[in-house]
């Protein structure tokens, strides 16, 4: 009986720790979004001009990719709880693949901007209006930071996948998958805010 209570306390402690960590991540991006709002209020027309330089098709595809991956991660948790190990593995593999697709799309999008001399401290932006320079500065900082979070999320899912295959994570011990899923959902949620702020700004 005491062992069951101890395990319950451990699970609760891990869950609370994860939520506190996610809260710090929300504060980080929340601060950046507030900074964006302040500069948008000052340079609305230049921010709209900068948004037109971004590829909305790529942004939309990446949004769809992350939303689908968020669903498959959630489905993998349900599958594991039901003891469907094979299905869990397939869903996690697909989720990691979606993360890779997102990063590849982002790489080509950034590469296109660099090719057109649109990046921090480039001659095009330095010689242009301040608002446009600030817009793309925020774009690279926020999307770059989000990209790092995607990589970390993929790493977490990969580690979890390996442990599911090994049998260390199973239907009676799925906290690692649950926490990895929470982190991945946060990555998805952040992008839901990033997408309209940069790609749909008018």
C-alpha angles and dihedrals in degrees: 000000000000091000091054090051091049092050090049090052091048092051091049091049092051092048092049090047091052093049091050090052091049089050091058089051090052090051090051095053092035089060091051091049090052089051089050091051092051093052093041088057088054098042108024096149094047092047089052089050091051092049090057089061091062123087107247092189092059090044091051093047091050090050091052091046093054093045091052092047091050089055093048092049090053090047091051090058091052091047092051092048088055091051095249098141097168093051091048091053092049093049093049092048090052091048091052089048089054089053090052091050090052092052094046090052090048091049093055091045092053091044090055091052092049089049089056091048093250108138137102113302092004117147091246094057097037091054092044132075119300094240093060092048090051092048094055092040089058090042093057094042096048099039091042092051090046090050090055089053090052089054092049090048091051089050091052092049091047092052090047091048091053091051092048090053090047091049097240090115112051143141093292094043111037103131093113091055091045092052092044087052091052090052091049091050088053090053088052093047093051091053090052086065096039095053099061094037093060109017101037100035112135 
